[in-house]
Amino acid sequence: MIGKEEWYQLQRETKARHQRAFDEIKSLIAGLSLQNMERAGERHVEEKEKENQDGRIKRGWGHSTKFEFPRFDGKGLEG
């Protein structure tokens, strides 16, 4: 059987081990998050490079597209 002081010492060591493991896990997660953000940025650049490979800029019909149609005033109708 262990004494009271030994038990407290064991508790402190266990807590310290858990804290080191937790700190390592946090560090690994931060590293993965950084890699993920870097990869996302690289994909954006790769998409832009593909977009401009043939010298043309390919764009969709973004929200800022304005269509201009001639106004119909009825002139030229027979009747």
Secondary structure, 3 states (H helix, E strand, C coil): CCCHHHHHHHHHHHHHHHHHHHHHHHHHHHHHHHHHHHHHHHHHHHHHHHHCCCCCCCCCCCCCCCCCCCCCCCCCCCC
